[in-house]
Amino acid sequence: MKERPFWSQLKHPLRDLVLAVIGLILFRDLLLHWGDVTAFFGAILNILIPFLMGGVIAYIVMPLCDFYEEGLQKLGQRIFPKFSDRDKTKGVSHLLACFAALITFLLVIFLLLWLVVPRLIDSVTILVQSFPGYALEVYKKIGPILQWLNPNDALSATDWVTSARGAAQDLTTKMLNLGNLSASLSSVGHYVGAAATLVTNTIVGVVSAFYWLSSRKHFALQGKKFLFACLPERWARQLVERLQFANHAFSGFLSGKLLDSLIMGGICYIGCLVIGTDYALLVGVIVGVTNLIPFFGPFIGGIPSALLIFLDNPIQALYFIIFLIILQQVDGNIISPHILSSSVGVSGFWVLFSILFFGGLWGIPGMVVGTPLFAVLYSILRDLVNAGLRRKQLPEEAWRYGNLESLRAETPDGTSPVEAPKSEKK
């Protein structure tokens, strides 16, 4: 038998060694030029921002688009029964549904901006103009205490009001954007460039959202095709199932929380109007937006709102706190469970853990998406644990592990260990 040459015997080991050395060199260069790498990916991310914005918009309005498409198909079957099953008719209804969903989304945003922003600016203006008076009232309450604690360094009422007035002017400049824009051409160019970029990204995002919506089914089929081409069939099927569960969890949770927050903000606005506060719209917006955050949202929005009303009228602040507590109980026990009929499937402890963990990683967006994301990860870990127990022929129910002496798998006839015949227990 002819011996194989020495180089052919070392072909695969040499190849692996060369690949390992190349990988180490690339990893070293990556660490040495980490700043350039992050700048490169940051530039790519800035380019893709309009398309990512379009994807987020498409994902939000996708349930509305499905609703419109189903309604248009039913309407087509009634009006044109002979032609409603053709592909062209379905394609037209699909495009019309995508267009109608985007128009609805844009109209809602426009109405919110048109109705809320002017009133919101008025509320902030009233707050800023009244800030020195609030500061004087606070000084009257705590000024004697400060003078008693430190007579030498305590501020006078005039100094206190002067400091409050300066803080109010800074707050006006930041919140209402009323700085001296004509002071320099560079600042004007900065604001104009930022506005132009925002408008451009918004227009491109809306256009890309239409393409995301109209091609979403085709993109889903292409994604499945790619997964089955690159992965073993069993892994590809499992990954597709995970992605479908993730889509169900995220879409149901986010759409439900948006509707719940809109209802909460509206009820809070009406309640503040009944109470008589001047900041009804501002408080309603704060409570509605922060209600998107599970568990901590009511506290994040309620505490600053109560303090804001307290500066104007302490009695109204007390009424607001009582009203908000009742409203949160109604939301937690009636409104939210009715809207979010399909729960995320995790306990309150894990909801709290997911909010703190993902909020620490990604801030406010992490607090919003942390619960459905953790629900997906939790379901994956749960299925992996159950698969391991099935391989060992052990029960999947957690309560059966309270007594390890009687722990055993289910019998072949389907009875549980508790229901197993006495002859088998010996």
DACORCOR-V15065 format. One line per field, one symbol per residue. ss: DSSP state (@ for helix, = for strand, . for the rest). psi: psi as a letter, one per 20 degrees, with the letter a starting at -180 (. if undefined). A space follows every 10 residues. Layout:
ss->???
psi->???
This chain:
ss->.....@@@@. @@@@@@@@@@ @@@@@@@@@@ @@.@@@@@@@ @@@@@@@@@@ @@@@@@@@@@ @@@@@@@@@@ @@@@@@@@@. ......@@@@ @@@@@@@@@@ @@@@@@@@@@ @@@@@@@@@@ @@@@@@@@@@ @@@@@@@@@@ @@@@@@@@@. ......@@@@ @@@@@@@@@@ @@@@@..... @@@.@@@@@@ @@@@@@@@@@ @@@@@@@@@@ @@@@.@@@@@ @@@@@@@@@@ ..@@@@@@@@ @@@@@@@@@@ @@@@@@@@@@ @@@@@@@@@@ @@@@@....@ @@@@@@@@@@ ......@@@@ @@@@@@@@@@ @@.@@@@@@@ @@@@@@@@@@ @@@@@@@@@. .......@@@ @@@@@@@@@@ @@.@@@@@@@ @@@@@@@@@@ @@@@@@@@@@ @......@@@ @@.@@@.... .......... .@@@@.
psi->ppqqqhhhhj gghhghgghg ggghghhghg hhkhghghhg hhhghhhigh hhghhgghhg jghhghgggg hhghhhhggm hijiiqhggh hghgghgggh ggggghgggg hgghhggghg hgghgggghi ghgghgghhh gighgghhgn hhjpqrhghg hgghghhhgh hggghilkrn hjhqhghghg gggggggggg hgghggghhg hgghjhhghg hhggggghhh qqhghgghhg hghhgggggg gggghghggg hgggggghgg hhhghjqikg gggggggggi ihoqgighgh hhghghhghh hgohghhghg ggghgghhgg ghiggghhgm horikqrhgh ggghggghhh gjbghhhgih ghghhghhhg hghgghghhh hjlqqiphhi jhnhhjprrq qhjiqrhhjq qhhii.
